[in-house]
């Protein structure tokens, strides 16, 4: 979606002054390369045939009409649904067949999320995939100190690592939960960090409607209120309280963002066997019903509000009750939900660097590789949790963050597909080398060697002797060294001094206005 408007950063400077200082700062700043969001030149993998899709869609409509969904502690939502034609009994909303799908039609199939650096804008939808880091863990892990509660200092480090990661397109939201800051104030510090330590797109707060309003107001200071009113500058996560329950906190945040034209991911939180049936078709029926309801509600608030069809899906270990990741069943659901999202004409969020391992070890690698690849092949447009995930999402790992972010480069390369242009056909190279030769020194290899193969920035490709002499480091140790290097070389992106002052003042004023609360 092309946008010919003035840069939000430039518009903000013009309105607040300090332009000369900002331009001098920008000229002296180091800009780190960020790859453009992934554009797929490969087909999506489709696991469901037409008959299966029609059955699931019909069952979802039946579920909404006969069973219904609950909108709890939210009389305004019940009034909206009643006016739209739903049947209301207490807090239960029964939606006539076809109504939710009809309401979903006004949601855009793709939209642009603007970053304060316009070069980092992302296009969400179509055949694109935007990668964002892990979201929500209360713990962090590193090779030096092990597992511990997250702090704001940890949060700052993750934002810096995200900014420095070439293959990561988005700064994310609650990359870890900083437990050393009051619950009612930490969202201010987290947003401030995303806005000042990075110039990539970011997410807003959803833990309270007032915190969502703070997010919109801070975005207005960063981009300019007029720009925010007309453009999407935040994509935020609205979890549905599966099964079939929409609580007032999440819906309250959704209402704030939809009214402000800011994007929301409507995402059921599914653990198969606990929050949804154990069968793939049953889970997909519930996912579709919940997503359609959430998207439809966003359109009742503001037709055309940008939304994303979300599906966070895992299975459960029937012996321990623990969630499991990278499983065939989760893949089936992820592929199927992608098909359902495309039939609704909505952008799709799912997958990530999912694993149940406590360390960035072989289990983590296997499960994560399965999860990342299924995300690419299922047509995901917004991949939250794409790097840093450990222990079922309870832990954000510094080493795994850079390991996963590095692997996103492989997804970029794979998504390019296979070229058959004249250079790719390599007929001149085959003729030059002929039978029994080798290609190392031929002209075609010399012309293409820099870009021919994707290469990891973390893995070790050296001979055994060299690897042994350098300390015989495993992947976790190599990743720890990369974390240290990235943080040592980090340089903060330039910001207009007037905007920086306004943001700092807003945060300070808001935090001073209320006492700390830790629950």
N, C-alpha and C positions, 0 to 999 in steps of 0.2 A: 504494500500500500504506500504509494509515493506521498511525500509530505514536503510541500514547498514553503512552509512557514519559517519564520525566523528561528534560529537556534534558541531554545529556552534559556540557555546560559547567557547568551548575548542579550536577549530580551530582559532578563533579570538584571544584568549589569546596567543597562540603559536606565532602568527604573530606579536603581539604588545608588548609583555613583560608584566611585572606586575603579572605573574602567581602566585608567592608565596603569594602576598598580596591578590589576588583574592581568592585563596584557603582558606586562613585564614578567609576571610570575609564570604565565603560560609559555612565554618564549624560552624561559630557563628550565622548564619542567621536562622530565623524562617521560615519554609515553611508551607504555609497554604494549606489545603486540597482542591483540585479541583476535582470534579467528572469527570470521563471520559465522552466525548460526548455521547449523547443518541444513543443507538443501539436498533431499534425497533424489538420487538418480537410479534408485533400485526399487523394485516392487515391494509393496506391503505383503506380509504373509497373512493369509486368511484361513482360519481354521474351521469356520462355520459355513455351511452351504445355505442357499436361499431358504430352503424349508426350515432349517434350524433357526435362522434369523427371524423368520415370520412367526414361528412358534414362541420364541422368547419375547418378541414385541407384543404379541397378542396376550401372553400371560402377564406381562408388565401392566398392560392396560386393565386387565381383569383385577390384578392386585390393587391397583389404585382405586378402582371403582367399588370393589367388594370389601377389601380389608381396610384400605385407606392408610393415611399417615398421621402422626401426631405433631402438631405445632404447640409446644408447651410454653406456658407463661407468656403468651404473645397474642393478646386480644386483637391488636391491630392486624396481625397476619390473618387471623380468622375472619375478620371483617373483609379484608382484601379477597380472600378465597370465596367468601359468601357472595360478594358482589360479582365475582367472575363466573359464578354458576356452580360452585362445589357445594356438597351437602355437609353441613357442620353439625356434629353431635358432641357436645362438650369440647374437648381439644382435638377430637378426631376429625380429619378432613378426608372426605371421600370425593374423588375427582372423576367426573363422568368420562367415559371412554372418548379419547381423542382430544380432550380439552388441554391437557398438559402438553401434548405434542404440538398442538396448534399454537399455544403460547410461546413455545420454544422457537418458533419460526422467525421471530423478530431479533433473536440473538445473532450477532455477526459470526460468519464462518472463519474470519481471521481478523486480526487487529495488530496495530503497532504499539508496543510499549516503548515509550521514550526514556532514554537515559540522559543524565545531565551532560554527558559527552555524546552529541548526536551520532558520532561514528560507532557508538555501542548500542544504538537502537536495535530492538529485536522485533521480528515479524512472527507472530504466533498464529499458527494455522497452516492450511495448505499442506505442502510436502516438506515443511520446515520442522526442525527440532531444536529447541532452546534448552540448554543444560544449566541447572541451578544446583547449588550444594545442599548438603544434608540440612534438615530442619527439625528443631525441637528437643534434642537430647539434653538431659540435665547433667550428664557426666562427660568428661573428656579423657583421652588417653594419649600418652606419649611414651616413648621408649625410655626416657629418663625417670619419670615419676610414676608411671603406671596410671591406674584408674583413679579419678578423683572428681569431686564436684567442679563444675565449670565456673569460671569467674569472668568479669568483664574484660580483663586482660587477655584471657583466652579468646573471647569473642573478637576483640580487636585483631588478634593474630590471624584468626580464620578469615576475617574480611580482607586483610592484607594478602593472605595466600590466594584467596579467590580473585582479587584484583590482578595478581601477578600470574595467574594460570591462563595460559594462552587459549586452551580449548574450552574454558568455562565462560559462558556468555552472560551470566547473570549473577549478581551478588547474593541473592537469596533473601532470607528473612531471619528467623531465629536459628542461626547456624549452630549455636549451643545456648543453653539457658543459663545466663549469668546469675548464679545464686547468691552472689555477694552484694547484689543491688535489690532494693525493695521491689516486690512484685508489682506494685502499682506505679513504679517509676522506671523500671528497667527498659520498657519499650521505648522510652524517650532516648536513652543512651544507645540502644541498639540502632534505632533509626538514624540517630546522629552519626554513628560510626559508618553505616552504609553510605550516607550522604557525603561524608567528608573524607573517608579513607579510601573510597573507590569512586569511580565515575561510571560504573556499570549499572544496569537496571536493578531494582530492589523490590522487596515485598513490604507491605504494611502490617500493622498489628491487628490481631483479630480476637484477642483475649477479653475484650470488653468493647461495647459500642463507643464509649468515650475515648478509648485508646485508638480506635479506628478514626474518630474525628481528629484526634491529635495528629495522626499520620497524614490525613488530608491537609490539615493546616500547615504542617511542616513541609509537605510537598509544595504547597503554595508559596512558602518562603523560598524554597530552592528553585522552583521553575517559574514562579510568577502565577498569581491566582488565575489570571485570564487563560494562561496556557493550560493549567490543570483543568479548568472548567471545560475546555474543548478537546483535551487529549488524555490518553491513558498513560499514566506515569507509574502506576503500581499494579502488580498482580498479586493477590493475597489468597491464602488458603482457608477455605470454609469447609470444615469437616462435618459431615452428616453423622449424627449419633445413631449409627446402625444398631438394630434394624428399625427403619421406618420412623425415626424420631428426629425432629428438627428443633433444637433447643433455642432459647431466647438469646443466649450469648452469641452464638455463631450467626443466627439469623439477624440479630441486631447489628453485628458488624457488616453482614451482607447488605443490609438496608442502607447503611452509611455509604458503603462503596458504590452500590448500584446508583444511588441518588447522585453521586459525584462523578459518574461515568468512569469509575475505576474498576479494573477487572477482578473477577473472583473465580477461583477454582472450586467447583461444587464436587466434593469428593467424599463418597461413602468410605467409612473406615471398616474394612472387611477382613476379619479373620475367619476363614472357612471352618465351619463346625462350631463356631462360637457366636459370631455376629451375622452369619448367613448359613444357608444349607451346605452340606458337605459336597453336593453335586455341582459340577460346573454350570449346567444349564439353570439350576435353581439360583445359584449365586448371581449369574448374569441377569436373570429376571429381576432380582431384588436391586442390583446395581442400577439397571436401567430405570426402574420405577423411582428410585431415590434421586437419581441425577435429573430425570425429567421434572420431577417435582421442584427441586431446588432451582433449576434453570428457569422453569416457568414462573416461580415466585420472584426471581430477579427481574423478569420481564413485566410482572405486575407492578413492580416498583418503578421501573423505567424501561420502557420498550427500547431495545437497541443496546442496553447495557452489555459490555463485553463479559463473557463467561467462558469457562473451560469445563468440558466433561471430564471429571476426575474418577480414577479408580485406583485406590490403594488396596491391593489384594495380597494376602498371604494365606497359607494353610496352617494347620495346627498339628503338633505332635500329639497323637491320641494317648500316649503313655504319660507324658509330663505336662501337657497343656501349653507348652511353649510354642510360640510362632515359629514357622519354618520358612525358609526363603530359597529362591532359585529352584523351585520344584516344578515338575511337569504340569501339575494342576494350576499353579499360579500363572504359568505361561499360557495355558489354554484360556484362562479367564482374561488375561491381558490382551491376547490376540483377539478374542471375541469381543471384548469391550471396545477395542479400536474399530472393529467393523460397525458396531452399533453407533459409536460416536460419529463416524463418517456418514452413516445413513441419516443421522439427525442434522448433519451439516455443522457440527461443532468442533472446535479444536479439542485435542485430547491430551490429558495428563495421566501418566502412569510410569511404572518401572523406576529404576534407580540403582544405586550400588548396594543392593540389599544383601545382607548375610546375617547369620545368627552367631557367628564366631565371636569369641572374646578378644581375639588378637588378629592382626592383619596377616593371617597364615594361609595355609593351603585351603582350608575350608572356606575362608573369606574369599579367596581368589576364585574358586570354583563357583560358589554361589553368586558372587558379584558378576563374573563374566556371563553366566546364564541370564542374570537379570538385566544387565546393560544391553546385551544383544537382543533379548526379546523386546526391549523398549524400542530399539531402532527398527526392528522388523515389524513391530505391531503398529507402526505409524504414529507413535507418540509425538506430540508437538511441544510439550513442556515437560521436561524430565526433572522434577524435584528429587532431591536426595541423590543426585548423580555422582557425588563424591563425599567420602568421609564417614560412611555408615559402618558402625560396628554394633554387635550385641543386640540385634533386633531393633536398632534405632535408639537405644538407651545411651549410646556413647558416640561422641564425635572424636575420631582419631586423627591426629595431625599427620602421622605417617600414611595412613590409608587415604587421607584427603589428597595428598600429592600423587600417590599411586593411582587412585581412581581418576583424578584429573588428567594424568598422563594417558591413561587408557582411552579417555574420550577422544584423543587424537586418532586412535585406531578406528573409532566409529566414524569420525569425519572422513577418513580415507576410504573406508568400505562404502560409505554412502555415496561417494562420487560415481560408483558404478564402473563399467568397463568401457573405455574409449576405443573407438575403431577409426579415428582420424588417420591421416597419412603418417604422422609421426608414430602413433601407437601401433600401426601395422608393422613397422620396423623392417620392411622389405629390404631397404638399403643395407641395414645391419646384417641381415641373413645372407645377402649376396656378398657383402664384404668379407665376412668370416668364412663362409663356405664349410665344407665337410672337415671335421677334425680340428677346427680352430677353437678359439675362445673369444668371448665378447668383452673382456675387461678393457682392452685398449682401443676398441673400435670407435668410430666417430659418433655413432648413435649413443653409445654408453657415455662417452665424455660429455655429450650435449645434455644428457638427461639424468646423470647420476645423482644430482642434488635433490631432485624431487621424485625419483622413480619409486623409492620405497619409504614407507613410514618408519620412523626410528624413535624408540622410547628415549625419554630424557632421564629415566630412573633405572631401567634394567641394565645389567652388566653383560656386555658382549665380548669381553676381553679373553685372551687365552688363559688357561688354568694357572700358568706360572705367574702371569702378571696379576691376576685376581688374587692369588695366594699372597704374593709379596705386598699387595696393598691392604692386607688385613682380612682377606677371605670374608668380606661382608655379604650378608644376606640382603634380601630385598628390603626388609624393614630398616636395616641399618643404612642402606643407600637412600631410602626415602627420608630418614631422619636428617641425613646430610643435606638433602635437597630442601627440606623445610628450613633448616638453618640458613642455607644460602639465599633462599627467596626472601626471608625476613631481613637478612643483613643488607640485601640490595634494594629492598622496598623504598620507593620514594612516593610521597603523597601527591595525588593529582592536584593541580592548581585549582583554586576556587576564588571567586570574587570576594574581597575582604568584607564588603558590605553584607553579602549573603552569609558568609561565615559568622559574622557578628550577630546577625539576626537569628540564625539557628541556635547559636550558643546561648543567646539571651532568652529565647523561647524555652529551651530545655531547662535553664536555671530557674526561670520564673515558674514554670509548671511544677518542678520538683520542690520548690520552696513553698508552694501554695497548700500542700497537704502533708500530713505526717506519713512516715514510712509505714507500709503494711506488708507483711510477709506471708499473707495467705489470701 
